[in-house]
Amino acid sequence: MELVALLSTGKGTWSQVAGLLNHGDWDRVILVGNEFSKKFSTAKDHDFIEYKSHRLVDLKEELEKKFKGKIKGTEVALSIASGDGREHMALISALLSLPVGVRFTALTKQGIVMI
C-alpha cells in the first residue's frame, strides 16, 4: 500500500511521520508539505509534493492536480497527524476526487494501525 503523509505544523508530528516511514513496509511514500517541510530528513525513498496555496479551495485544487498520475492503487494509507483542519480537508478532498480511498494510519505503541 502507498503511504501519503502530511508534513506541516504541530510539535512532535514529524516524528509520527518518521515512525511510519521507518516501521512500515510501503510500496511507495508520498510526503505532502509546504516549502518549510522540505527540511524533513529521511533516508527512505519518497516523492515530495509541495503546496503553495493557503486558501482551502485553492489548496484542494492544487493538490488534486499534483496527485494526478502519482497514486497507483485504489486506496492509500493516510497520515494527517501533522497539520491543521484546512490542510486536512484539502488533502482528503483531493485524494477522494482522484478517486482513491483512504485508510487513516498512525503509529502507536502496538505498531502501525489503520483506523
C-alpha positions in Angstrom: 0.0 0.0 0.0 1.1 3.6 -0.7 1.6 6.0 2.3 0.6 9.6 1.9 1.7 11.7 4.9 1.1 15.4 5.5 4.2 17.3 6.9 3.1 20.5 8.5 2.9 22.1 11.9 2.4 20.7 15.4 5.0 19.8 18.0 6.3 16.3 17.5 4.2 15.5 14.5 7.2 14.9 12.2 8.3 12.2 14.5 5.0 10.4 13.9 5.6 10.6 10.1 9.2 9.4 10.6 8.0 6.5 12.7 5.5 5.5 10.0 8.3 5.6 7.3 10.7 3.6 9.5 8.3 0.9 10.7 6.1 0.4 7.7 6.6 -1.7 4.6 5.2 0.7 2.0 5.1 0.2 -1.8 5.6 4.0 -2.1 5.8 7.0 0.1 4.4 10.5 -0.9 5.1 13.3 1.5 3.0 16.5 1.2 4.0 19.8 2.6 4.9 23.4 2.1 8.4 24.8 1.4 9.4 24.6 5.1 8.6 20.9 5.1 11.4 20.2 2.7 13.6 20.3 5.8 12.2 16.9 6.8 15.0 14.4 6.6 14.7 10.7 5.9 16.8 8.0 4.2 13.7 6.3 2.9 12.8 6.8 -0.8 9.9 9.1 -1.2 8.2 11.6 -3.5 7.5 15.1 -2.2 4.5 17.2 -3.2 5.0 20.8 -2.3 2.0 23.1 -2.0 1.9 26.9 -2.1 -1.8 27.7 -1.8 -3.2 28.9 1.5 -6.9 29.1 0.8 -8.9 25.9 1.3 -10.4 25.5 -2.2 -7.2 26.6 -4.0 -5.2 24.1 -1.9 -7.5 21.3 -2.7 -7.3 22.0 -6.4 -3.5 22.4 -6.3 -3.1 19.1 -4.5 -5.5 17.3 -6.8 -3.6 18.4 -9.9 -0.2 17.4 -8.3 -1.5 13.9 -7.3 -2.8 13.1 -10.8 -1.0 10.0 -12.0 1.0 9.5 -8.8 -1.3 7.1 -7.0 -1.1 3.6 -8.5 -3.6 1.7 -6.2 -7.2 2.2 -5.3 -6.5 3.2 -1.7 -3.7 4.8 0.3 -2.6 4.8 3.9 -3.0 8.4 5.1 -1.4 10.2 7.9 -2.8 13.5 9.0 -1.2 13.6 12.4 0.6 16.8 11.3 -1.2 19.9 10.1 -4.4 21.8 10.6 -8.0 21.3 9.6 -7.7 23.3 6.4 -4.8 21.2 5.2 -6.6 18.0 6.3 -9.8 18.9 4.5 -7.9 19.9 1.3 -5.8 16.8 1.3 -8.6 14.3 2.0 -10.8 16.0 -0.6 -8.1 16.0 -3.2 -7.5 12.2 -2.7 -11.2 11.4 -2.8 -11.6 13.4 -6.0 -8.9 11.3 -7.9 -10.7 8.9 -6.8 -8.8 6.9 -4.2 -9.9 5.5 -0.9 -8.1 6.4 2.3 -7.2 4.4 5.4 -6.2 6.7 8.2 -2.9 5.4 9.6 -1.0 6.1 12.8 2.0 4.7 14.7 1.1 3.5 18.2 2.9 1.6 20.9 1.4 -1.5 19.4 2.8 -0.6 15.9 1.2 0.8 12.8 -2.6 0.8 12.9 -5.2 1.7 10.3 -8.3 3.2 11.8 
